[in-house]
Amino acid sequence: MKLLRVGTAGSERPALLDRDGTTLRDLSGLVPDIDGALLADEDALERIRSAAEAGGLPVLDAAGERIGAPLARVGKVVCIGLNYHDHAAETGAATPAEPVVFLKAADTVVGPDDTVLVPRGSEKTDWEVELAVVIGRTARCLESPEEALAHIAGYAVAHDVSEREFQIERGGTWDKGKNCETFNPLGPWLVTRDEVPDPQALSLRLWVNGELKQNGSTADQIFPVAEVVRYVSHFMTLYPGDVVNTGTPAGVALGQPEPKPYLRAGDVVELEIEGLGRQRQVLKSA
């Protein structure tokens, strides 16, 4: 299933993208929202599947409506840095021996087409297309990649917007450059695990002002999706509704020759992952 949320921020309605790829179906008569509680409730998910197959769900007219993040009340956003061979190489970093883990605040999550704000004083705002994993079952100290995959509810497109000066040059951890307002557009859809048979065979692309900047594949990940989830579960408990951003391929501004083409107000970023949908953001000054 492709689940999404439609409406103004804070008032989104749960919806389902029909199999025709264009029609939206209103889920508000079945579930109050798309969140961790829903993802952990197999009976509720089965009711949605059955209603969709029966064809009885009402059409949702979303013309002109905002598409929100496909997940309400995100618990936490766990991120994996330097997780693509080509991205580590372009930044001059050694291949990590273990996953590089950092956190983004849940309130960085916005809709896939919402405005992204360039922070005050920023000169090095950068782009990163990423595959996001959405957790569906509580995960503690998982033993195997197979077990880890069983704890995933689905997948989504994430834009791990980053401010490189704040991240690298201002001391401390990466968090300073990762947690600015609007720095994690998510969606448009939460695509359930059954529709993504191999998360290591997805193409990722990102454009800035129409110019292709990133063109990669999850096949290039240093630590595959299942290993990321298994590994993280040994350092923190993952709950339904948590999000794990699994890293970005080569092509970010940080890896380009000087002068590096960092983002400015007025730039347009578009990004997509095969089968998971497409985002578009216009940048504005904070």
C-alpha positions in Angstrom: 0.0 0.0 0.0 1.0 3.6 -0.5 -0.2 5.6 2.5 -0.2 9.4 2.7 -1.7 12.4 4.5 -3.4 15.3 2.9 -4.3 18.7 4.2 -3.0 21.7 6.0 -0.2 21.2 8.5 -1.7 19.8 11.7 -5.0 18.9 10.0 -4.0 16.2 7.6 -6.4 13.4 6.6 -5.2 9.8 6.1 -5.4 8.6 2.6 -4.4 5.7 0.3 -3.1 6.0 -3.3 -5.1 3.7 -5.4 -3.5 1.1 -7.6 -4.1 3.3 -10.7 -1.4 5.6 -9.3 -3.6 8.8 -9.4 -6.8 8.3 -7.4 -6.7 9.0 -3.7 -8.9 7.2 -1.3 -10.1 8.7 2.0 -9.1 6.5 5.0 -10.5 8.8 7.7 -13.6 6.5 8.1 -11.3 3.6 9.0 -8.4 5.1 10.9 -7.8 8.4 12.7 -4.3 9.0 11.2 -1.2 7.3 9.9 1.2 7.0 12.8 3.1 4.5 14.8 0.0 3.1 16.5 -1.5 2.3 13.2 1.7 0.7 11.9 1.9 -1.6 14.9 -1.7 -2.7 14.5 -1.9 -5.5 12.0 -5.6 -5.8 12.2 -6.1 -2.1 11.3 -3.7 -2.4 8.4 -5.6 -5.5 7.2 -8.9 -3.5 7.4 -7.4 -0.9 5.1 -6.1 -3.6 2.7 -9.5 -5.4 2.6 -11.4 -2.1 2.1 -9.1 -1.1 -0.7 -9.5 -4.5 -2.5 -13.2 -4.3 -2.1 -13.3 -0.9 -3.8 -15.5 0.7 -1.3 -13.2 3.5 0.0 -14.5 7.0 -0.9 -12.5 9.1 -3.4 -10.6 12.0 -1.8 -10.5 15.1 -4.0 -7.0 16.5 -3.2 -6.8 19.0 -6.1 -4.8 21.9 -4.8 -4.3 20.3 -1.4 -1.0 20.1 0.4 0.6 16.7 0.8 1.9 16.3 4.3 4.5 14.0 5.7 3.1 10.5 5.4 3.6 9.8 9.1 2.2 11.7 12.1 3.9 12.0 15.5 7.3 10.8 14.4 9.1 9.4 17.4 12.7 10.0 16.5 14.7 10.3 13.3 17.9 8.2 13.4 20.4 8.9 10.6 23.3 7.0 9.1 26.2 9.1 7.8 28.7 8.1 5.1 26.8 5.0 4.2 27.5 4.9 0.4 30.9 4.0 -1.0 30.8 6.8 -3.5 29.7 9.5 -1.1 32.4 8.6 1.4 35.0 8.7 -1.4 33.8 12.1 -2.7 34.1 13.7 0.8 37.5 12.2 1.4 36.3 10.1 4.3 37.5 6.6 5.1 34.9 3.8 4.7 33.4 3.5 8.2 34.1 0.2 10.1 30.7 0.6 11.8 27.6 2.7 10.9 28.0 6.4 11.8 24.8 7.2 13.8 23.4 10.6 14.6 19.9 12.0 15.4 17.6 14.6 13.9 14.8 16.1 16.0 11.3 14.9 15.0 10.2 18.4 14.4 12.5 18.7 11.4 10.0 16.5 9.5 7.8 18.4 7.0 5.9 17.5 3.9 7.5 16.5 0.7 6.7 19.8 -1.1 6.9 22.1 1.9 9.2 25.1 1.8 12.7 24.4 3.1 14.2 27.3 5.1 17.9 28.4 4.6 19.0 29.1 8.2 20.0 32.6 9.2 23.7 33.1 8.5 24.0 29.9 6.4 26.4 29.8 3.6 26.6 26.0 3.2 23.1 24.5 3.0 23.4 21.2 1.2 21.1 18.5 -0.2 20.9 14.7 0.4 18.4 12.3 -1.1 17.9 9.3 1.3 15.9 6.2 1.6 13.9 6.4 4.9 12.9 3.3 6.8 9.8 3.5 8.9 9.7 1.2 11.9 6.5 -0.9 12.5 7.4 -3.1 15.5 9.4 -2.4 18.6 13.0 -3.4 18.0 15.5 -4.2 20.7 18.8 -6.0 20.2 17.8 -7.7 17.0 19.8 -10.8 16.1 19.7 -11.0 12.3 19.0 -9.0 9.2 15.9 -11.1 8.5 14.6 -10.2 11.9 15.3 -6.5 11.3 13.4 -6.5 8.0 10.4 -8.0 9.8 10.4 -4.9 12.1 10.1 -2.5 9.1 6.6 -1.1 8.3 7.7 0.6 5.1 9.8 3.0 3.2 9.7 6.7 2.1 11.7 9.4 0.4 13.7 11.6 2.8 15.6 14.8 2.1 18.3 15.1 4.8 19.0 18.8 4.4 22.3 19.7 6.0 24.2 22.9 6.8 27.9 22.0 6.4 29.5 24.9 8.3 27.3 24.2 11.3 27.9 20.4 10.9 31.6 20.4 10.4 33.2 23.7 11.3 31.4 24.8 14.5 32.7 22.1 16.9 30.9 19.3 18.6 28.7 16.7 16.9 27.0 16.8 13.5 23.7 17.7 15.1 24.2 21.4 14.7 24.0 21.1 11.0 21.2 18.6 10.8 18.5 20.0 13.0 17.5 23.3 11.5 13.8 24.0 10.9 12.3 22.1 7.9 15.5 20.0 7.4 13.8 16.6 6.9 11.1 16.7 4.2 9.5 13.2 4.1 7.2 11.5 1.6 5.0 11.8 -0.4 4.1 8.2 0.5 4.8 5.6 3.1 5.1 2.5 0.9 4.5 -0.7 2.9 7.2 -3.3 3.1 5.4 -5.8 0.8 5.7 -3.4 -2.1 9.5 -3.1 -1.8 10.8 -6.6 -2.2 14.5 -5.5 -2.3 15.4 -2.3 -0.6 19.0 -2.7 -2.0 17.8 -2.3 -5.6 16.3 1.2 -5.6 17.5 4.2 -7.6 17.8 7.6 -6.0 18.0 10.9 -7.9 18.1 14.6 -7.0 18.0 17.7 -9.1 18.8 21.3 -8.2 17.2 23.9 -10.5 16.7 21.2 -13.1 20.3 19.9 -13.0 20.8 16.3 -12.0 23.1 16.3 -9.0 22.7 12.8 -7.4 22.1 9.6 -9.3 22.7 6.6 -7.2 21.4 3.2 -6.0 20.9 1.6 -2.6 23.0 -1.2 -4.0 26.0 1.0 -3.2 25.2 1.2 0.5 28.1 0.2 2.8 25.7 -1.1 5.4 22.4 -2.5 3.9 19.1 -1.5 5.3 18.6 -4.6 7.3 22.0 -4.3 8.9 21.4 -0.7 9.7 18.2 -1.5 11.6 19.7 -4.5 13.4 22.8 -2.4 14.4 20.9 0.6 15.6 18.6 -1.6 17.7 21.6 -2.6 19.9 22.2 1.1 20.9 18.6 2.4 21.2 15.1 0.9 21.2 13.3 1.6 17.9 9.5 2.1 18.2 6.7 2.0 15.7 6.7 5.4 14.0 10.5 6.0 14.3 12.3 6.8 11.1 15.8 5.8 10.0 17.4 7.8 7.2 19.9 5.4 5.6 22.4 7.7 4.0 23.0 9.5 0.7 24.9 8.7 -2.5 27.5 10.8 -4.1 26.7 14.2 -5.7 26.2 16.5 -2.7 27.6 20.1 -2.8 30.2 19.3 -0.1 31.8 16.8 -2.6 32.1 19.3 -5.5 35.1 21.4 -6.5 35.3 25.0 -5.3 33.3 27.1 -5.4 30.9 24.5 -4.0 27.3 25.1 -5.3 25.5 25.3 -1.9 21.8 26.1 -1.9 20.4 29.6 -1.8 17.0 31.1 -1.3 15.0 30.7 -4.6 16.7 27.4 -5.5 14.4 24.5 -6.4 15.3 20.9 -5.3 13.5 17.9 -6.7 14.2 14.3 -5.6 12.8 10.8 -6.1 13.4 7.2 -5.2 12.2 4.4 -7.5 8.7 3.4 -6.5 8.5 5.7 -3.5 7.5 9.0 -5.2 8.9 12.4 -5.7 9.5 15.6 -3.7 9.9 19.3 -4.7 10.9 22.1 -2.5 11.5 25.8 -3.1 14.1 27.3 -0.7 13.4 30.5 1.2 15.4 32.5 3.8 14.5 31.7 7.4 
